[in-house]
């Protein structure tokens, strides 16, 4: 079973950048699509971006298109989310998982990493 640990979050000012990492305990090469999700206070968790094994990326939120870049390195069992020109509305806890997030190889969500963007 794959365990996931997210890192790279922090407190930044609007306009700054962060790079999130999601380290898997085992190979993710067998999971076709990995994704980043986020959950803002009082909100439901939502899909942000996803990346396939072939490198095809999709961005589920219009608000992040052109600012966020999702990528993966199967050799390192890691998924990344480069976030640029951050806005206060990006404030949330960020998680990675498969897309959709009910792959039997990933039994639970990781701890997430908190991103706080001040104006």
C-alpha positions as CSV (number, residue, x, y, z in Angstrom):
1,X,0.0,0.0,0.0
2,X,1.2,3.5,-0.9
3,X,1.5,6.1,1.9
4,X,1.7,9.7,0.9
5,X,3.4,12.6,2.6
6,X,3.0,16.2,1.4
7,X,5.5,19.0,2.1
8,X,6.5,22.4,1.0
9,X,3.7,24.5,2.3
10,X,4.1,27.7,4.3
11,X,3.1,31.3,4.9
12,X,3.8,33.5,1.9
13,X,2.7,36.9,0.7
14,X,0.5,37.4,-2.4
15,X,2.5,37.1,-5.6
16,X,5.1,34.7,-4.2
17,X,5.7,31.1,-5.1
18,X,5.8,27.7,-3.5
19,X,6.7,24.3,-4.6
20,X,4.8,21.4,-3.0
21,X,6.1,17.9,-3.0
22,X,4.2,14.6,-2.4
23,X,6.5,11.7,-1.5
24,X,5.1,8.2,-2.0
25,X,6.4,5.3,0.1
26,X,6.3,3.0,-2.9
27,X,6.3,3.2,-6.7
28,X,3.5,5.3,-8.2
29,X,4.3,4.3,-11.8
30,X,1.3,1.9,-11.7
31,X,-1.1,4.7,-10.8
32,X,-1.9,6.4,-14.1
33,X,-3.1,9.7,-12.8
34,X,-1.9,11.4,-9.6
35,X,-3.4,14.7,-8.5
36,X,-3.3,17.6,-6.0
37,X,-6.4,18.5,-4.1
38,X,-7.0,21.3,-1.6
39,X,-9.4,22.1,1.2
40,X,-10.0,25.6,2.4
41,X,-11.4,26.3,5.9
42,X,-15.1,25.4,5.9
43,X,-15.0,24.1,2.3
44,X,-15.0,20.7,0.7
45,X,-11.9,19.2,-0.7
46,X,-11.5,19.9,-4.4
47,X,-9.4,18.8,-7.2
48,X,-6.7,21.3,-8.3
49,X,-4.6,19.6,-10.9
50,X,-3.8,16.1,-12.2
51,X,-0.9,14.5,-14.1
52,X,-0.9,11.3,-16.0
53,X,2.0,8.9,-16.4
54,X,2.4,10.2,-19.9
55,X,2.8,13.7,-18.7
56,X,-0.6,15.0,-19.6
57,X,-1.7,17.6,-17.2
58,X,-5.1,19.0,-16.4
59,X,-6.1,21.9,-14.2
60,X,-9.5,21.6,-12.7
61,X,-9.8,25.1,-11.5
62,X,-9.8,28.1,-13.8
63,X,-8.3,30.2,-11.1
64,X,-5.0,28.2,-11.1
65,X,-4.6,27.9,-14.9
66,X,-1.5,29.7,-15.9
67,X,-0.2,29.9,-12.3
68,X,0.2,26.3,-11.2
69,X,2.2,23.5,-12.8
70,X,1.7,19.9,-11.8
71,X,4.4,17.3,-12.5
72,X,5.6,13.9,-11.4
73,X,8.9,12.0,-11.2
74,X,8.2,8.3,-11.1
75,X,11.8,7.5,-10.4
76,X,11.6,9.5,-7.2
77,X,8.0,8.4,-6.4
78,X,7.2,12.1,-6.1
79,X,4.5,14.4,-7.4
80,X,5.0,18.2,-7.5
81,X,2.9,21.3,-7.6
82,X,4.6,24.5,-8.6
83,X,2.4,27.4,-7.5
84,X,3.2,30.9,-8.8
85,X,1.7,34.3,-8.2
86,X,-0.1,33.0,-5.2
87,X,-3.4,34.7,-4.1
88,X,-5.1,34.8,-0.7
89,X,-7.8,32.5,-2.2
90,X,-5.2,29.8,-2.6
91,X,-5.0,29.5,1.2
92,X,-5.9,25.9,2.0
93,X,-4.5,22.5,3.1
94,X,-3.1,20.7,0.0
95,X,-3.1,17.0,-0.5
96,X,-2.1,14.5,-3.1
97,X,-3.8,11.3,-4.1
98,X,-4.8,9.4,-7.2
99,X,-7.4,10.8,-9.6
100,X,-10.1,9.7,-8.7
101,X,-9.0,9.5,-5.1
102,X,-10.2,5.9,-4.4
103,X,-7.4,3.9,-5.8
104,X,-7.1,0.7,-3.8
105,X,-3.3,1.1,-3.6
106,X,-3.7,4.3,-1.6
107,X,-5.8,3.4,1.5
108,X,-5.8,6.9,3.1
109,X,-5.0,10.5,2.6
110,X,-1.7,11.9,3.7
111,X,-1.4,14.7,6.4
112,X,-1.4,17.4,3.8
113,X,0.6,20.6,3.8
114,X,-0.8,24.0,4.7
115,X,-0.5,27.0,2.4
116,X,-1.4,30.4,3.7
117,X,-1.2,33.4,1.5
118,X,-1.4,36.8,3.0
119,X,-2.5,39.9,1.1
